[in-house]
């Protein structure tokens, strides 16, 4: 199932039980293009980011991922 909520994600597909490898590479690309890559790269909050800034970035990161996870597998995503 495809959605086109924005031009950069027009070809993005929702994660299902059978398409993780394709979904993962596309999701990484979207996260980098939207400057949401820090939570993906880092093990924790960088010292130069305030708690509020990190919290907001992390929420955007999680929201972007959840948008592209099909309901059939959503319960597997922490």
PQR file with spaces between the fields and no chain letter, atoms N, CA, C, O and H, PARSE charges and radii, in Angstrom:
ATOM       1  N    UNK     1       0.835   -1.178    0.000 -0.4000 1.5000
ATOM       2  CA   UNK     1       0.000    0.000    0.000 -0.0000 2.0000
ATOM       3  C    UNK     1       0.879    1.239    0.000  0.5500 1.7000
ATOM       4  O    UNK     1       1.786    1.346    0.825 -0.5500 1.4000
ATOM       5  N    UNK     2       0.637    2.157   -0.885 -0.4000 1.5000
ATOM       6  CA   UNK     2       1.445    3.365   -0.971 -0.0000 2.0000
ATOM       7  C    UNK     2       0.606    4.577   -0.602  0.5500 1.7000
ATOM       8  O    UNK     2      -0.604    4.604   -0.828 -0.5500 1.4000
ATOM       9  H    UNK     2      -0.100    2.070   -1.556  0.4000 1.0000
ATOM      10  N    UNK     3       1.264    5.576   -0.032 -0.4000 1.5000
ATOM      11  CA   UNK     3       0.642    6.845    0.282 -0.0000 2.0000
ATOM      12  C    UNK     3       1.516    7.935   -0.281  0.5500 1.7000
ATOM      13  O    UNK     3       2.703    7.721   -0.526 -0.5500 1.4000
ATOM      14  H    UNK     3       2.247    5.553    0.151  0.4000 1.0000
ATOM      15  N    UNK     4       0.945    9.097   -0.488 -0.4000 1.5000
ATOM      16  CA   UNK     4       1.745   10.207   -0.999 -0.0000 2.0000
ATOM      17  C    UNK     4       1.459   11.459   -0.195  0.5500 1.7000
ATOM      18  O    UNK     4       0.889   12.415   -0.722 -0.5500 1.4000
ATOM      19  H    UNK     4      -0.020    9.271   -0.289  0.4000 1.0000
ATOM      20  N    UNK     5       1.848   11.469    1.080 -0.4000 1.5000
ATOM      21  CA   UNK     5       1.609   12.614    1.940 -0.0000 2.0000
ATOM      22  C    UNK     5       2.559   13.762    1.658  0.5500 1.7000
ATOM      23  O    UNK     5       2.273   14.903    2.020 -0.5500 1.4000
ATOM      24  H    UNK     5       2.310   10.692    1.507  0.4000 1.0000
ATOM      25  N    UNK     6       3.684   13.478    1.019 -0.4000 1.5000
ATOM      26  CA   UNK     6       4.606   14.532    0.613 -0.0000 2.0000
ATOM      27  C    UNK     6       5.390   14.056   -0.594  0.5500 1.7000
ATOM      28  O    UNK     6       5.470   12.857   -0.862 -0.5500 1.4000
ATOM      29  H    UNK     6       3.916   12.551    0.726  0.4000 1.0000
ATOM      30  N    UNK     7       5.959   14.986   -1.309 -0.4000 1.5000
ATOM      31  CA   UNK     7       6.654   14.603   -2.538 -0.0000 2.0000
ATOM      32  C    UNK     7       7.865   13.721   -2.281  0.5500 1.7000
ATOM      33  O    UNK     7       8.167   12.855   -3.102 -0.5500 1.4000
ATOM      34  H    UNK     7       5.895   15.960   -1.091  0.4000 1.0000
ATOM      35  N    UNK     8       8.583   13.913   -1.147 -0.4000 1.5000
ATOM      36  CA   UNK     8       9.768   13.101   -0.883 -0.0000 2.0000
ATOM      37  C    UNK     8       9.434   11.669   -0.503  0.5500 1.7000
ATOM      38  O    UNK     8      10.289   10.789   -0.597 -0.5500 1.4000
ATOM      39  H    UNK     8       8.337   14.616   -0.480  0.4000 1.0000
ATOM      40  N    UNK     9       8.203   11.425   -0.073 -0.4000 1.5000
ATOM      41  CA   UNK     9       7.842   10.075    0.339 -0.0000 2.0000
ATOM      42  C    UNK     9       6.768    9.482   -0.570  0.5500 1.7000
ATOM      43  O    UNK     9       6.064    8.557   -0.164 -0.5500 1.4000
ATOM      44  H    UNK     9       7.508   12.140    0.004  0.4000 1.0000
ATOM      45  N    UNK    10       6.634    9.992   -1.776 -0.4000 1.5000
ATOM      46  CA   UNK    10       5.598    9.537   -2.691 -0.0000 2.0000
ATOM      47  C    UNK    10       5.761    8.071   -3.059  0.5500 1.7000
ATOM      48  O    UNK    10       4.765    7.418   -3.367 -0.5500 1.4000
ATOM      49  H    UNK    10       7.206   10.743   -2.105  0.4000 1.0000
ATOM      50  N    UNK    11       6.969    7.527   -3.040 -0.4000 1.5000
ATOM      51  CA   UNK    11       7.165    6.136   -3.396 -0.0000 2.0000
ATOM      52  C    UNK    11       7.401    5.253   -2.175  0.5500 1.7000
ATOM      53  O    UNK    11       7.801    4.097   -2.316 -0.5500 1.4000
ATOM      54  H    UNK    11       7.778    8.058   -2.790  0.4000 1.0000
ATOM      55  N    UNK    12       7.160    5.777   -0.994 -0.4000 1.5000
ATOM      56  CA   UNK    12       7.359    5.003    0.229 -0.0000 2.0000
ATOM      57  C    UNK    12       6.227    4.006    0.387  0.5500 1.7000
ATOM      58  O    UNK    12       5.077    4.291    0.054 -0.5500 1.4000
ATOM      59  H    UNK    12       6.834    6.715   -0.879  0.4000 1.0000
ATOM      60  N    UNK    13       6.568    2.833    0.901 -0.4000 1.5000
ATOM      61  CA   UNK    13       5.574    1.813    1.158 -0.0000 2.0000
ATOM      62  C    UNK    13       5.517    1.548    2.653  0.5500 1.7000
ATOM      63  O    UNK    13       6.487    1.781    3.375 -0.5500 1.4000
ATOM      64  H    UNK    13       7.502    2.601    1.172  0.4000 1.0000
ATOM      65  N    UNK    14       4.387    1.066    3.101 -0.4000 1.5000
ATOM      66  CA   UNK    14       4.232    0.758    4.515 -0.0000 2.0000
ATOM      67  C    UNK    14       4.917   -0.565    4.841  0.5500 1.7000
ATOM      68  O    UNK    14       4.887   -1.507    4.049 -0.5500 1.4000
ATOM      69  H    UNK    14       3.600    0.877    2.514  0.4000 1.0000
ATOM      70  N    UNK    15       5.526   -0.617    6.004 -0.4000 1.5000
ATOM      71  CA   UNK    15       6.179   -1.835    6.477 -0.0000 2.0000
ATOM      72  C    UNK    15       5.138   -2.904    6.737  0.5500 1.7000
ATOM      73  O    UNK    15       4.146   -2.671    7.428 -0.5500 1.4000
ATOM      74  H    UNK    15       5.550    0.149    6.647  0.4000 1.0000
ATOM      75  N    UNK    16       5.375   -4.084    6.173 -0.4000 1.5000
ATOM      76  CA   UNK    16       4.546   -5.255    6.439 -0.0000 2.0000
ATOM      77  C    UNK    16       5.473   -6.391    6.858  0.5500 1.7000
ATOM      78  O    UNK    16       6.684   -6.204    6.976 -0.5500 1.4000
ATOM      79  H    UNK    16       6.180   -4.273    5.612  0.4000 1.0000
ATOM      80  N    UNK    17       4.912   -7.532    7.073 -0.4000 1.5000
ATOM      81  CA   UNK    17       5.709   -8.686    7.500 -0.0000 2.0000
ATOM      82  C    UNK    17       6.659   -9.179    6.408  0.5500 1.7000
ATOM      83  O    UNK    17       7.566   -9.960    6.696 -0.5500 1.4000
ATOM      84  H    UNK    17       3.928   -7.684    6.976  0.4000 1.0000
ATOM      85  N    UNK    18       6.474   -8.744    5.175 -0.4000 1.5000
ATOM      86  CA   UNK    18       7.276   -9.316    4.089 -0.0000 2.0000
ATOM      87  C    UNK    18       8.174   -8.340    3.332  0.5500 1.7000
ATOM      88  O    UNK    18       8.812   -8.735    2.356 -0.5500 1.4000
ATOM      89  H    UNK    18       5.738   -8.109    4.940  0.4000 1.0000
ATOM      90  N    UNK    19       8.243   -7.064    3.759 -0.4000 1.5000
ATOM      91  CA   UNK    19       9.021   -6.119    2.956 -0.0000 2.0000
ATOM      92  C    UNK    19      10.011   -5.294    3.772  0.5500 1.7000
ATOM      93  O    UNK    19      10.313   -4.160    3.398 -0.5500 1.4000
ATOM      94  H    UNK    19       7.725   -6.743    4.552  0.4000 1.0000
ATOM      95  N    UNK    20      10.515   -5.827    4.860 -0.4000 1.5000
ATOM      96  CA   UNK    20      11.391   -5.050    5.742 -0.0000 2.0000
ATOM      97  C    UNK    20      12.642   -4.526    5.048  0.5500 1.7000
ATOM      98  O    UNK    20      12.988   -3.359    5.227 -0.5500 1.4000
ATOM      99  H    UNK    20      10.270   -6.747    5.164  0.4000 1.0000
ATOM     100  N    UNK    21      13.324   -5.342    4.270 -0.4000 1.5000
ATOM     101  CA   UNK    21      14.598   -4.899    3.684 -0.0000 2.0000
ATOM     102  C    UNK    21      14.415   -3.709    2.732  0.5500 1.7000
ATOM     103  O    UNK    21      15.242   -2.797    2.722 -0.5500 1.4000
ATOM     104  H    UNK    21      13.043   -6.291    4.124  0.4000 1.0000
ATOM     105  N    UNK    22      13.363   -3.712    1.951 -0.4000 1.5000
ATOM     106  CA   UNK    22      13.080   -2.581    1.061 -0.0000 2.0000
ATOM     107  C    UNK    22      12.650   -1.372    1.882  0.5500 1.7000
ATOM     108  O    UNK    22      13.138   -0.264    1.660 -0.5500 1.4000
ATOM     109  H    UNK    22      12.692   -4.453    1.960  0.4000 1.0000
ATOM     110  N    UNK    23      11.736   -1.581    2.831 -0.4000 1.5000
ATOM     111  CA   UNK    23      11.227   -0.500    3.686 -0.0000 2.0000
ATOM     112  C    UNK    23      12.356    0.174    4.450  0.5500 1.7000
ATOM     113  O    UNK    23      12.392    1.401    4.541 -0.5500 1.4000
ATOM     114  H    UNK    23      11.340   -2.481    3.011  0.4000 1.0000
ATOM     115  N    UNK    24      13.276   -0.606    5.001 -0.4000 1.5000
ATOM     116  CA   UNK    24      14.358   -0.064    5.825 -0.0000 2.0000
ATOM     117  C    UNK    24      15.212    0.920    5.039  0.5500 1.7000
ATOM     118  O    UNK    24      15.488    2.017    5.524 -0.5500 1.4000
ATOM     119  H    UNK    24      13.247   -1.603    4.927  0.4000 1.0000
ATOM     120  N    UNK    25      15.629    0.552    3.849 -0.4000 1.5000
ATOM     121  CA   UNK    25      16.491    1.446    3.080 -0.0000 2.0000
ATOM     122  C    UNK    25      15.747    2.710    2.666  0.5500 1.7000
ATOM     123  O    UNK    25      16.325    3.797    2.674 -0.5500 1.4000
ATOM     124  H    UNK    25      15.404   -0.339    3.455  0.4000 1.0000
ATOM     125  N    UNK    26      14.495    2.581    2.312 -0.4000 1.5000
ATOM     126  CA   UNK    26      13.708    3.767    1.957 -0.0000 2.0000
ATOM     127  C    UNK    26      13.474    4.659    3.178  0.5500 1.7000
ATOM     128  O    UNK    26      13.533    5.884    3.074 -0.5500 1.4000
ATOM     129  H    UNK    26      14.025    1.698    2.307  0.4000 1.0000
ATOM     130  N    UNK    27      13.210    4.051    4.325 -0.4000 1.5000
ATOM     131  CA   UNK    27      12.969    4.827    5.544 -0.0000 2.0000
ATOM     132  C    UNK    27      14.231    5.589    5.957  0.5500 1.7000
ATOM     133  O    UNK    27      14.144    6.749    6.360 -0.5500 1.4000
ATOM     134  H    UNK    27      13.161    3.056    4.410  0.4000 1.0000
ATOM     135  N    UNK    28      15.376    4.966    5.863 -0.4000 1.5000
ATOM     136  CA   UNK    28      16.629    5.660    6.183 -0.0000 2.0000
ATOM     137  C    UNK    28      16.805    6.875    5.288  0.5500 1.7000
ATOM     138  O    UNK    28      17.220    7.933    5.761 -0.5500 1.4000
ATOM     139  H    UNK    28      15.447    4.024    5.536  0.4000 1.0000
ATOM     140  N    UNK    29      16.499    6.741    4.013 -0.4000 1.5000
ATOM     141  CA   UNK    29      16.596    7.862    3.091 -0.0000 2.0000
ATOM     142  C    UNK    29      15.678    9.006    3.471  0.5500 1.7000
ATOM     143  O    UNK    29      16.084   10.168    3.441 -0.5500 1.4000
ATOM     144  H    UNK    29      16.163    5.882    3.629  0.4000 1.0000
ATOM     145  N    UNK    30      14.457    8.689    3.824 -0.4000 1.5000
ATOM     146  CA   UNK    30      13.502    9.723    4.245 -0.0000 2.0000
ATOM     147  C    UNK    30      13.987   10.418    5.506  0.5500 1.7000
ATOM     148  O    UNK    30      13.928   11.644    5.599 -0.5500 1.4000
ATOM     149  H    UNK    30      14.127    7.745    3.848  0.4000 1.0000
ATOM     150  N    UNK    31      14.468    9.646    6.483 -0.4000 1.5000
ATOM     151  CA   UNK    31      14.934   10.238    7.740 -0.0000 2.0000
ATOM     152  C    UNK    31      16.110   11.177    7.506  0.5500 1.7000
ATOM     153  O    UNK    31      16.183   12.237    8.129 -0.5500 1.4000
ATOM     154  H    UNK    31      14.516    8.650    6.407  0.4000 1.0000
ATOM     155  N    UNK    32      17.022   10.814    6.630 -0.4000 1.5000
ATOM     156  CA   UNK    32      18.158   11.684    6.322 -0.0000 2.0000
ATOM     157  C    UNK    32      17.698   12.938    5.583  0.5500 1.7000
ATOM     158  O    UNK    32      18.164   14.035    5.889 -0.5500 1.4000
ATOM     159  H    UNK    32      16.964    9.953    6.124  0.4000 1.0000
ATOM     160  N    UNK    33      16.804   12.796    4.628 -0.4000 1.5000
ATOM     161  CA   UNK    33      16.323   13.954    3.877 -0.0000 2.0000
ATOM     162  C    UNK    33      15.568   14.945    4.756  0.5500 1.7000
ATOM     163  O    UNK    33      15.574   16.146    4.486 -0.5500 1.4000
ATOM     164  H    UNK    33      16.425   11.904    4.380  0.4000 1.0000
ATOM     165  N    UNK    34      14.931   14.456    5.784 -0.4000 1.5000
ATOM     166  CA   UNK    34      14.165   15.322    6.688 -0.0000 2.0000
ATOM     167  C    UNK    34      14.983   15.739    7.911  0.5500 1.7000
ATOM     168  O    UNK    34      14.425   16.280    8.865 -0.5500 1.4000
ATOM     169  H    UNK    34      14.925   13.480    6.003  0.4000 1.0000
ATOM     170  N    UNK    35      16.289   15.498    7.897 -0.4000 1.5000
ATOM     171  CA   UNK    35      17.185   15.836    9.017 -0.0000 2.0000
ATOM     172  C    UNK    35      16.725   15.222   10.336  0.5500 1.7000
ATOM     173  O    UNK    35      16.787   15.865   11.385 -0.5500 1.4000
ATOM     174  H    UNK    35      16.743   15.058    7.122  0.4000 1.0000
ATOM     175  N    UNK    36      16.267   13.987   10.276 -0.4000 1.5000
ATOM     176  CA   UNK    36      15.826   13.259   11.466 -0.0000 2.0000
ATOM     177  C    UNK    36      16.734   12.060   11.733  0.5500 1.7000
ATOM     178  O    UNK    36      16.295   11.067   12.313 -0.5500 1.4000
ATOM     179  H    UNK    36      16.217   13.465    9.425  0.4000 1.0000
ATOM     180  N    UNK    37      17.978   12.147   11.319 -0.4000 1.5000
ATOM     181  CA   UNK    37      18.888   11.005   11.384 -0.0000 2.0000
ATOM     182  C    UNK    37      19.596   10.851   12.729  0.5500 1.7000
ATOM     183  O    UNK    37      20.073    9.758   13.034 -0.5500 1.4000
ATOM     184  H    UNK    37      18.335   12.953   10.848  0.4000 1.0000
ATOM     185  N    UNK    38      19.683   11.908   13.545 -0.4000 1.5000
ATOM     186  CA   UNK    38      20.458   11.811   14.787 -0.0000 2.0000
ATOM     187  C    UNK    38      20.000   10.684   15.712  0.5500 1.7000
ATOM     188  O    UNK    38      20.850    9.957   16.225 -0.5500 1.4000
ATOM     189  H    UNK    38      19.296   12.795   13.297  0.4000 1.0000
ATOM     190  N    UNK    39      18.698   10.504   15.949 -0.4000 1.5000
ATOM     191  CA   UNK    39      18.309    9.370   16.803 -0.0000 2.0000
ATOM     192  C    UNK    39      18.688    8.016   16.212  0.5500 1.7000
ATOM     193  O    UNK    39      18.857    7.040   16.942 -0.5500 1.4000
ATOM     194  H    UNK    39      18.007   11.095   15.532  0.4000 1.0000
ATOM     195  N    UNK    40      18.819    7.962   14.896 -0.4000 1.5000
ATOM     196  CA   UNK    40      19.212    6.724   14.217 -0.0000 2.0000
ATOM     197  C    UNK    40      20.693    6.439   14.416  0.5500 1.7000
ATOM     198  O    UNK    40      21.085    5.281   14.559 -0.5500 1.4000
ATOM     199  H    UNK    40      18.681    8.755   14.303  0.4000 1.0000
ATOM     200  N    UNK    41      21.518    7.478   14.428 -0.4000 1.5000
ATOM     201  CA   UNK    41      22.971    7.323   14.510 -0.0000 2.0000
ATOM     202  C    UNK    41      23.497    7.256   15.939  0.5500 1.7000
ATOM     203  O    UNK    41      24.461    6.542   16.214 -0.5500 1.4000
ATOM     204  H    UNK    41      21.199    8.419   14.312  0.4000 1.0000
ATOM     205  N    UNK    42      22.879    7.984   16.831 -0.4000 1.5000
ATOM     206  CA   UNK    42      23.436    8.151   18.171 -0.0000 2.0000
ATOM     207  C    UNK    42      22.817    7.168   19.163  0.5500 1.7000
ATOM     208  O    UNK    42      21.677    6.733   18.996 -0.5500 1.4000
ATOM     209  H    UNK    42      22.095    8.564   16.607  0.4000 1.0000
ATOM     210  N    UNK    43      23.579    6.832   20.185 -0.4000 1.5000
ATOM     211  CA   UNK    43      23.070    5.947   21.232 -0.0000 2.0000
ATOM     212  C    UNK    43      22.340    6.714   22.320  0.5500 1.7000
ATOM     213  O    UNK    43      21.638    6.117   23.136 -0.5500 1.4000
ATOM     214  H    UNK    43      24.504    7.186   20.321  0.4000 1.0000
ATOM     215  N    UNK    44      22.496    8.009   22.339 -0.4000 1.5000
ATOM     216  CA   UNK    44      21.844    8.831   23.343 -0.0000 2.0000
ATOM     217  C    UNK    44      21.834   10.278   22.920  0.5500 1.7000
ATOM     218  O    UNK    44      22.257   10.629   21.819 -0.5500 1.4000
ATOM     219  H    UNK    44      23.066    8.494   21.675  0.4000 1.0000
ATOM     220  N    UNK    45      21.346   11.104   23.807 -0.4000 1.5000
ATOM     221  CA   UNK    45      21.239   12.531   23.538 -0.0000 2.0000
ATOM     222  C    UNK    45      22.611   13.183   23.490  0.5500 1.7000
ATOM     223  O    UNK    45      23.418   12.998   24.401 -0.5500 1.4000
ATOM     224  H    UNK    45      21.002   10.819   24.701  0.4000 1.0000
ATOM     225  N    UNK    46      22.886   13.948   22.429 -0.4000 1.5000
ATOM     226  CA   UNK    46      24.162   14.654   22.368 -0.0000 2.0000
ATOM     227  C    UNK    46      24.214   15.764   23.420  0.5500 1.7000
ATOM     228  O    UNK    46      23.185   16.354   23.751 -0.5500 1.4000
ATOM     229  H    UNK    46      22.231   14.098   21.688  0.4000 1.0000
ATOM     230  N    UNK    47      25.393   16.043   23.938 -0.4000 1.5000
ATOM     231  CA   UNK    47      25.552   17.050   24.994 -0.0000 2.0000
ATOM     232  C    UNK    47      25.126   18.432   24.533  0.5500 1.7000
ATOM     233  O    UNK    47      24.634   19.228   25.333 -0.5500 1.4000
ATOM     234  H    UNK    47      26.228   15.564   23.669  0.4000 1.0000
ATOM     235  N    UNK    48      25.310   18.730   23.245 -0.4000 1.5000
ATOM     236  CA   UNK    48      24.994   20.070   22.758 -0.0000 2.0000
ATOM     237  C    UNK    48      23.503   20.313   22.537  0.5500 1.7000
ATOM     238  O    UNK    48      23.111   21.448   22.264 -0.5500 1.4000
ATOM     239  H    UNK    48      25.710   18.084   22.595  0.4000 1.0000
ATOM     240  N    UNK    49      22.661   19.289   22.645 -0.4000 1.5000
ATOM     241  CA   UNK    49      21.217   19.448   22.482 -0.0000 2.0000
ATOM     242  C    UNK    49      20.539   19.526   23.839  0.5500 1.7000
ATOM     243  O    UNK    49      20.842   18.750   24.744 -0.5500 1.4000
ATOM     244  H    UNK    49      22.980   18.367   22.867  0.4000 1.0000
ATOM     245  N    UNK    50      19.624   20.468   23.967 -0.4000 1.5000
ATOM     246  CA   UNK    50      18.843   20.572   25.206 -0.0000 2.0000
ATOM     247  C    UNK    50      17.868   19.399   25.288  0.5500 1.7000
ATOM     248  O    UNK    50      17.579   18.742   24.288 -0.5500 1.4000
ATOM     249  H    UNK    50      19.378   21.099   23.232  0.4000 1.0000
ATOM     250  N    UNK    51      17.372   19.152   26.487 -0.4000 1.5000
ATOM     251  CA   UNK    51      16.394   18.076   26.668 -0.0000 2.0000
ATOM     252  C    UNK    51      15.162   18.300   25.801  0.5500 1.7000
ATOM     253  O    UNK    51      14.648   17.364   25.189 -0.5500 1.4000
ATOM     254  H    UNK    51      17.606   19.686   27.300  0.4000 1.0000
ATOM     255  N    UNK    52      14.691   19.544   25.751 -0.4000 1.5000
ATOM     256  CA   UNK    52      13.506   19.855   24.950 -0.0000 2.0000
ATOM     257  C    UNK    52      13.757   19.636   23.463  0.5500 1.7000
ATOM     258  O    UNK    52      12.925   19.051   22.770 -0.5500 1.4000
ATOM     259  H    UNK    52      15.109   20.305   26.248  0.4000 1.0000
ATOM     260  N    UNK    53      14.898   20.100   22.975 -0.4000 1.5000
ATOM     261  CA   UNK    53      15.219   19.937   21.555 -0.0000 2.0000
ATOM     262  C    UNK    53      15.341   18.458   21.190  0.5500 1.7000
ATOM     263  O    UNK    53      14.869   18.036   20.135 -0.5500 1.4000
ATOM     264  H    UNK    53      15.575   20.575   23.538  0.4000 1.0000
ATOM     265  N    UNK    54      15.971   17.678   22.058 -0.4000 1.5000
ATOM     266  CA   UNK    54      16.125   16.244   21.800 -0.0000 2.0000
ATOM     267  C    UNK    54      14.773   15.536   21.831  0.5500 1.7000
ATOM     268  O    UNK    54      14.504   14.667   21.002 -0.5500 1.4000
ATOM     269  H    UNK    54      16.354   18.021   22.915  0.4000 1.0000
ATOM     270  N    UNK    55      13.940   15.903   22.771 -0.4000 1.5000
ATOM     271  CA   UNK    55      12.612   15.301   22.881 -0.0000 2.0000
ATOM     272  C    UNK    55      11.783   15.567   21.631  0.5500 1.7000
ATOM     273  O    UNK    55      11.117   14.667   21.119 -0.5500 1.4000
ATOM     274  H    UNK    55      14.159   16.610   23.445  0.4000 1.0000
ATOM     275  N    UNK    56      11.824   16.794   21.143 -0.4000 1.5000
ATOM     276  CA   UNK    56      11.074   17.142   19.934 -0.0000 2.0000
ATOM     277  C    UNK    56      11.612   16.387   18.725  0.5500 1.7000
ATOM     278  O    UNK    56      10.834   15.850   17.936 -0.5500 1.4000
ATOM     279  H    UNK    56      12.365   17.525   21.558  0.4000 1.0000
ATOM     280  N    UNK    57      12.929   16.341   18.571 -0.4000 1.5000
ATOM     281  CA   UNK    57      13.537   15.615   17.456 -0.0000 2.0000
ATOM     282  C    UNK    57      13.173   14.135   17.515  0.5500 1.7000
ATOM     283  O    UNK    57      12.835   13.535   16.495 -0.5500 1.4000
ATOM     284  H    UNK    57      13.561   16.778   19.211  0.4000 1.0000
ATOM     285  N    UNK    58      13.241   13.559   18.687 -0.4000 1.5000
ATOM     286  CA   UNK    58      12.926   12.145   18.848 -0.0000 2.0000
ATOM     287  C    UNK    58      11.454   11.863   18.516  0.5500 1.7000
ATOM     288  O    UNK    58      11.143   10.851   17.886 -0.5500 1.4000
ATOM     289  H    UNK    58      13.516   14.047   19.516  0.4000 1.0000
ATOM     290  N    UNK    59      10.566   12.740   18.931 -0.4000 1.5000
ATOM     291  CA   UNK    59       9.140   12.556   18.627 -0.0000 2.0000
ATOM     292  C    UNK    59       8.885   12.639   17.128  0.5500 1.7000
ATOM     293  O    UNK    59       8.079   11.874   16.598 -0.5500 1.4000
ATOM     294  H    UNK    59      10.818   13.561   19.442  0.4000 1.0000
ATOM     295  N    UNK    60       9.559   13.558   16.435 -0.4000 1.5000
ATOM     296  CA   UNK    60       9.427   13.654   14.980 -0.0000 2.0000
ATOM     297  C    UNK    60       9.949   12.389   14.305  0.5500 1.7000
ATOM     298  O    UNK    60       9.352   11.884   13.355 -0.5500 1.4000
ATOM     299  H    UNK    60      10.213   14.180   16.865  0.4000 1.0000
ATOM     300  N    UNK    61      11.069   11.889   14.811 -0.4000 1.5000
ATOM     301  CA   UNK    61      11.686   10.661   14.301 -0.0000 2.0000
ATOM     302  C    UNK    61      10.706    9.485   14.429  0.5500 1.7000
ATOM     303  O    UNK    61      10.457    8.764   13.463 -0.5500 1.4000
ATOM     304  H    UNK    61      11.555   12.300   15.583  0.4000 1.0000
ATOM     305  N    UNK    62      10.165    9.308   15.618 -0.4000 1.5000
ATOM     306  CA   UNK    62       9.232    8.199   15.875 -0.0000 2.0000
ATOM     307  C    UNK    62       7.969    8.358   15.037  0.5500 1.7000
ATOM     308  O    UNK    62       7.464    7.380   14.485 -0.5500 1.4000
ATOM     309  H    UNK    62      10.368    9.894   16.403  0.4000 1.0000
ATOM     310  N    UNK    63       7.460    9.574   14.937 -0.4000 1.5000
ATOM     311  CA   UNK    63       6.245    9.827   14.148 -0.0000 2.0000
ATOM     312  C    UNK    63       6.460    9.463   12.681  0.5500 1.7000
ATOM     313  O    UNK    63       5.594    8.859   12.049 -0.5500 1.4000
ATOM     314  H    UNK    63       7.870   10.368   15.385  0.4000 1.0000
ATOM     315  N    UNK    64       7.615    9.835   12.152 -0.4000 1.5000
ATOM     316  CA   UNK    64       7.905    9.538   10.754 -0.0000 2.0000
ATOM     317  C    UNK    64       7.926    8.034   10.515  0.5500 1.7000
ATOM     318  O    UNK    64       7.418    7.563    9.498 -0.5500 1.4000
ATOM     319  H    UNK    64       8.319   10.325   12.666  0.4000 1.0000
ATOM     320  N    UNK    65       8.501    7.285   11.430 -0.4000 1.5000
ATOM     321  CA   UNK    65       8.556    5.829   11.288 -0.0000 2.0000
ATOM     322  C    UNK    65       7.163    5.218   11.409  0.5500 1.7000
ATOM     323  O    UNK    65       6.766    4.403   10.576 -0.5500 1.4000
ATOM     324  H    UNK    65       8.914    7.668   12.257  0.4000 1.0000
ATOM     325  N    UNK    66       6.426    5.607   12.435 -0.4000 1.5000
ATOM     326  CA   UNK    66       5.085    5.039   12.644 -0.0000 2.0000
ATOM     327  C    UNK    66       4.149    5.302   11.481  0.5500 1.7000
ATOM     328  O    UNK    66       3.264    4.492   11.204 -0.5500 1.4000
ATOM     329  H    UNK    66       6.748    6.269   13.112  0.4000 1.0000
ATOM     330  N    UNK    67       4.330    6.417   10.800 -0.4000 1.5000
ATOM     331  CA   UNK    67       3.494    6.750    9.650 -0.0000 2.0000
ATOM     332  C    UNK    67       3.593    5.685    8.565  0.5500 1.7000
ATOM     333  O    UNK    67       2.642    5.464    7.815 -0.5500 1.4000
ATOM     334  H    UNK    67       5.049    7.074   11.025  0.4000 1.0000
ATOM     335  N    UNK    68       4.729    5.036    8.484 -0.4000 1.5000
ATOM     336  CA   UNK    68       4.976    4.076    7.412 -0.0000 2.0000
ATOM     337  C    UNK    68       5.045    2.634    7.901  0.5500 1.7000
ATOM     338  O    UNK    68       5.725    1.798    7.306 -0.5500 1.4000
ATOM     339  H    UNK    68       5.502    5.215    9.094  0.4000 1.0000
ATOM     340  N    UNK    69       4.333    2.352    8.994 -0.4000 1.5000
ATOM     341  CA   UNK    69       4.225    0.982    9.506 -0.0000 2.0000
ATOM     342  C    UNK    69       2.769    0.557    9.389  0.5500 1.7000
ATOM     343  O    UNK    69       1.878    1.226    9.914 -0.5500 1.4000
ATOM     344  H    UNK    69       3.781    3.032    9.478  0.4000 1.0000
ATOM     345  N    UNK    70       2.531   -0.535    8.715 -0.4000 1.5000
ATOM     346  CA   UNK    70       1.174   -1.038    8.533 -0.0000 2.0000
ATOM     347  C    UNK    70       0.595   -1.499    9.866  0.5500 1.7000
ATOM     348  O    UNK    70       1.326   -1.985   10.729 -0.5500 1.4000
ATOM     349  H    UNK    70       3.254   -1.078    8.288  0.4000 1.0000
ATOM     350  N    UNK    71      -0.696   -1.349   10.032 -0.4000 1.5000
ATOM     351  CA   UNK    71      -1.358   -1.749   11.276 -0.0000 2.0000
ATOM     352  C    UNK    71      -1.151   -3.218   11.608  0.5500 1.7000
ATOM     353  O    UNK    71      -1.161   -3.602   12.778 -0.5500 1.4000
ATOM     354  H    UNK    71      -1.290   -0.955    9.331  0.4000 1.0000
ATOM     355  N    UNK    72      -0.966   -4.023   10.603 -0.4000 1.5000
ATOM     356  CA   UNK    72      -0.812   -5.458   10.833 -0.0000 2.0000
ATOM     357  C    UNK    72       0.484   -5.801   11.596  0.5500 1.7000
ATOM     358  O    UNK    72       0.579   -6.876   12.189 -0.5500 1.4000
ATOM     359  H    UNK    72      -0.958   -3.711    9.653  0.4000 1.0000
ATOM     360  N    UNK    73       1.468   -4.910   11.586 -0.4000 1.5000
ATOM     361  CA   UNK    73       2.732   -5.163   12.295 -0.0000 2.0000
ATOM     362  C    UNK    73       3.047   -4.079   13.327  0.5500 1.7000
ATOM     363  O    UNK    73       4.107   -4.114   13.952 -0.5500 1.4000
ATOM     364  H    UNK    73       1.391   -4.037   11.105  0.4000 1.0000
ATOM     365  N    UNK    74       2.151   -3.129   13.509 -0.4000 1.5000
ATOM     366  CA   UNK    74       2.405   -2.014   14.416 -0.0000 2.0000
ATOM     367  C    UNK    74       2.693   -2.473   15.840  0.5500 1.7000
ATOM     368  O    UNK    74       3.506   -1.860   16.532 -0.5500 1.4000
ATOM     369  H    UNK    74       1.290   -3.100   13.001  0.4000 1.0000
ATOM     370  N    UNK    75       2.049   -3.528   16.281 -0.4000 1.5000
ATOM     371  CA   UNK    75       2.269   -4.025   17.652 -0.0000 2.0000
ATOM     372  C    UNK    75       3.683   -4.580   17.857  0.5500 1.7000
ATOM     373  O    UNK    75       4.092   -4.781   19.001 -0.5500 1.4000
ATOM     374  H    UNK    75       1.389   -4.026   15.719  0.4000 1.0000
ATOM     375  N    UNK    76       4.432   -4.831   16.797 -0.4000 1.5000
ATOM     376  CA   UNK    76       5.803   -5.307   16.902 -0.0000 2.0000
ATOM     377  C    UNK    76       6.820   -4.162   17.010  0.5500 1.7000
ATOM     378  O    UNK    76       7.991   -4.396   17.310 -0.5500 1.4000
ATOM     379  H    UNK    76       4.100   -4.668   15.868  0.4000 1.0000
ATOM     380  N    UNK    77       6.372   -2.936   16.766 -0.4000 1.5000
ATOM     381  CA   UNK    77       7.268   -1.770   16.779 -0.0000 2.0000
ATOM     382  C    UNK    77       7.203   -1.113   18.149  0.5500 1.7000
ATOM     383  O    UNK    77       6.142   -0.672   18.593 -0.5500 1.4000
ATOM     384  H    UNK    77       5.421   -2.746   16.522  0.4000 1.0000
ATOM     385  N    UNK    78       8.339   -1.056   18.805 -0.4000 1.5000
ATOM     386  CA   UNK    78       8.374   -0.450   20.146 -0.0000 2.0000
ATOM     387  C    UNK    78       8.504    1.046   20.044  0.5500 1.7000
ATOM     388  O    UNK    78       8.550    1.734   21.064 -0.5500 1.4000
ATOM     389  H    UNK    78       9.201   -1.414   18.445  0.4000 1.0000
